[in-house]
Amino acid sequence: MNTTDLKKALQGAMRGEVTDDAAALATNSRDTSLFERKPELVVYPEDANDVSAVVKEVGCARSSGVEVSLAARSAGTDMSGGPLTTGVVVSFIKHMNKMGEVGDDFAVTEPGVFYRDFEKATLEKGLILPSYPASREIAAMGGIVANNSGGERTLEYGKTEKYIEEVEVVLSDGSQTTFKALTPSELEEKKAVQTLEGSIYREMDALLADNAALIEEHRPKVSKNSAGYGLWNIRDAKTSTFNLAKLICGSQGTLALWTKAKLKLVKPKEHSAMLIVFLSSLDILPEIVKRVLVQEPESFESFDDHTFSLAVKFLPQMLSQMGLIRATKLGIDFIPEALMVATGGVQKLLLMAEFAEDTAEEADRKAVAAQTALADLNLRTKIEKNEKESEKYWIIRRESFNLLRKNVHGLHTAPFIDDFVVPPSCYPEFLPKLNALLDEYKSHFIYTIAGHIGNGNFHIIPLMDLTKEENRQVILDLAPRVYELVIKEGGTTTGEHNDGIIRTPYLPMLFGEEMVALFEKTKKIFDPLNILNPGKKVGGTFADIKRDMLRDVA
Ligand SMILES: Cc1cc2nc3c(=O)[nH]c(=O)nc-3n(C[C@H](O)[C@H](O)[C@H](O)COP(=O)(O)OP(=O)(O)OC[C@H]3O[C@@H](n4cnc5c(N)ncnc54)[C@H](O)[C@@H]3O)c2cc1C
């Protein structure tokens, strides 16, 4: 079967469109990672039955010996290469983008709904999904669930895995089912069914039981992790339930395609105050983090001097995305920052600790307490008393990666050590070693650091000339050296951006061969033909990284 035959078969099997149009293939060959993979076809399913039809056709072709597979795609903002494939892209963004019911503490959604639209709907009930990513304006629910996304409120609220309750999925044989919390007797009923779903329940239950000690031993020790499969999350000891929705969350479309999800929501606290700390040296950072965390900020974020200067430089471009009145107000708010850049007064790192509470007084009290706790350190600090005052800092923080991606020409953003997590307690030993290591490579790239400083989650985004072989080699040389430091401290390679093409080959280094064998077994249980996004989570190689890296001029 060639591409033309597969296209015809797919067109005959589904209501939505199938295309090999050059523009569609080009758009779908990129995400926001440093990779490019050109698909053969892109399909736009209308509903879950269409998704089933696509999976069945691709499975059929694969069974008859054709090397074809598929990858799910929602908004395509992944930074790891997760939605890239040389096979069939199943794009949810065009049709499967409807919001379902929003209840008193939950919402139902399709994967193609942009987070910004999801939140509009949930805010009508005064609720939010607190694990939204910094890419909240451009990402969709598809990837938020499939990557197990986290963001600025994760310090207080945790990641998407905590909020996912149910997912409707299409399995690798094209059958449809719903994964949700099952009681022990419901689990036994499911295990008795002689279908792929039944065998998934039988084999996953056995895998967890047979390897309980090994799995527990490798439970991530940091507060956020998107590496590997979340085998720790399936069983809930408190409720004695078994929920495979928790495993689908974070699995990057390698175990099943999800078509509808029910997510728990929270009521955000109404008042906030933000402590801003300007830092001229990183030496004192560990002490600051320790003291501020005592006051339990809802968010504790940071960005560096490069990000700050870029934000001021590209202010008109950033503000042009907003309405005239808001842009004018923010333009005025940014005058002190513009002066800092003009006079060379930008500090190495800016920290933002936001305290959210039910009353303005309580939020303010906590911000002041954190500020007082830092008083003897002789730092420049200030308190922004409400969301309007702190907005400009949030804009820079959320836009940090986009600022680089869109505005620095001639160099590519190269996310390859973009998301590791270490316990904040290790900063005194870890940060000097990391700085020394990055310094060794400074002739190859410039970089910005932003991140969730309270969680120990760092986003280091190098800017590189990828036309040069020596620079591409740096990506393969430096990443394992950084991960060695991270792993030594009990950290993880990815807190939220996930494994994709760029990090799957490091899973043995992070978890060891025995755990990786469990991930491989999990993949086989769900997807015996290996048609769902192969090479991500399981089976990805360094050769994949080398082969598919961008090498054009940015
Ligand atoms: C500026 C910027 C900032 C970012 N900040 C953050 C951040 O703070 N936190 C964070 O977590 N991430 C962040 N990201 C990465 C990314 O935006 C998020 O992970 C986001 O949730 C991905 O959503 P998406 O819809 O674009 O996913 P896509 O890129 O479309 O897909 C992501 C993965 O999910 C799979 N997938 C998509 N839909 C489905 C489906 N229906 N069924 C099964 N699998 C599916 C894909 O195959 C792929 O592996 C950032 C990216 C950018 C560009």
The ligand as a MOL file (V3000), in Angstrom:
LIG
                    3D

  0  0  0     0  0            999 V3000
M  V30 BEGIN CTAB
M  V30 COUNTS 53 58 0 0 0
M  V30 BEGIN ATOM
M  V30 1 C 5.9530 29.6260 24.7620 0
M  V30 2 C 5.7330 28.2320 25.2750 0
M  V30 3 C 5.6160 28.0260 26.6420 0
M  V30 4 C 5.3540 26.7420 27.1410 0
M  V30 5 N 5.1860 26.5780 28.4870 0
M  V30 6 C 4.8110 25.3840 28.9810 0
M  V30 7 C 4.5380 25.2220 30.3770 0
M  V30 8 O 4.5960 26.1440 31.1700 0
M  V30 9 N 4.1540 23.9980 30.8040 0
M  V30 10 C 4.0070 22.9360 29.9440 0
M  V30 11 O 3.5930 21.8740 30.3890 0
M  V30 12 N 4.2980 23.0600 28.6460 0
M  V30 13 C 4.6820 24.2520 28.1240 0
M  V30 14 N 4.9220 24.3880 26.7840 0
M  V30 15 C 4.8190 23.2030 25.8980 0
M  V30 16 C 3.4010 23.0050 25.3160 0
M  V30 17 O 2.8190 24.2420 24.9750 0
M  V30 18 C 2.4720 22.3070 26.2900 0
M  V30 19 O 3.0000 21.0770 26.6890 0
M  V30 20 C 1.0520 22.1290 25.7470 0
M  V30 21 O 0.2600 21.5410 26.7410 0
M  V30 22 C 0.9600 21.3100 24.4930 0
M  V30 23 O -0.3610 21.4100 24.0160 0
M  V30 24 P -0.6970 21.2690 22.4440 0
M  V30 25 O -2.1520 21.1570 22.3100 0
M  V30 26 O -0.0130 22.3190 21.6750 0
M  V30 27 O -0.0400 19.8380 22.1580 0
M  V30 28 P 0.5710 19.2460 20.8330 0
M  V30 29 O 1.8810 19.9010 20.5360 0
M  V30 30 O -0.4200 19.2280 19.7590 0
M  V30 31 O 0.8280 17.7530 21.3210 0
M  V30 32 C 1.6090 17.4540 22.4440 0
M  V30 33 C 1.6620 15.9450 22.6580 0
M  V30 34 O 0.3570 15.4790 22.9780 0
M  V30 35 C -0.0830 14.4980 22.0540 0
M  V30 36 N -1.5090 14.7130 21.8260 0
M  V30 37 C -2.1320 15.8370 21.3860 0
M  V30 38 N -3.4600 15.6290 21.3210 0
M  V30 39 C -3.6900 14.3540 21.7180 0
M  V30 40 C -4.8490 13.5290 21.8370 0
M  V30 41 N -6.0570 13.9840 21.5560 0
M  V30 42 N -4.6950 12.2430 22.2570 0
M  V30 43 C -3.4640 11.7610 22.5700 0
M  V30 44 N -2.3390 12.4810 22.4630 0
M  V30 45 C -2.4440 13.7700 22.0480 0
M  V30 46 C 0.7730 14.7150 20.8220 0
M  V30 47 O 0.9260 13.5110 20.0660 0
M  V30 48 C 2.0820 15.1750 21.4230 0
M  V30 49 O 2.8590 14.0700 21.7970 0
M  V30 50 C 5.2370 25.6390 26.2510 0
M  V30 51 C 5.3850 25.8570 24.8770 0
M  V30 52 C 5.6200 27.1240 24.3900 0
M  V30 53 C 5.7280 27.3130 22.9050 0
M  V30 END ATOM
M  V30 BEGIN BOND
M  V30 1 1 1 2
M  V30 2 1 2 3
M  V30 3 2 2 52
M  V30 4 2 3 4
M  V30 5 1 4 5
M  V30 6 1 4 50
M  V30 7 2 5 6
M  V30 8 1 6 7
M  V30 9 1 6 13
M  V30 10 2 7 8
M  V30 11 1 7 9
M  V30 12 1 9 10
M  V30 13 2 10 11
M  V30 14 1 10 12
M  V30 15 2 12 13
M  V30 16 1 13 14
M  V30 17 1 14 15
M  V30 18 1 14 50
M  V30 19 1 15 16
M  V30 20 1 16 17
M  V30 21 1 16 18
M  V30 22 1 18 19
M  V30 23 1 18 20
M  V30 24 1 20 21
M  V30 25 1 20 22
M  V30 26 1 22 23
M  V30 27 1 23 24
M  V30 28 2 24 25
M  V30 29 1 24 26
M  V30 30 1 24 27
M  V30 31 1 27 28
M  V30 32 2 28 29
M  V30 33 1 28 30
M  V30 34 1 28 31
M  V30 35 1 31 32
M  V30 36 1 32 33
M  V30 37 1 33 34
M  V30 38 1 33 48
M  V30 39 1 34 35
M  V30 40 1 35 36
M  V30 41 1 35 46
M  V30 42 1 36 37
M  V30 43 1 36 45
M  V30 44 2 37 38
M  V30 45 1 38 39
M  V30 46 1 39 40
M  V30 47 2 39 45
M  V30 48 1 40 41
M  V30 49 2 40 42
M  V30 50 1 42 43
M  V30 51 2 43 44
M  V30 52 1 44 45
M  V30 53 1 46 47
M  V30 54 1 46 48
M  V30 55 1 48 49
M  V30 56 2 50 51
M  V30 57 1 51 52
M  V30 58 1 52 53
M  V30 END BOND
M  V30 END CTAB
M  END
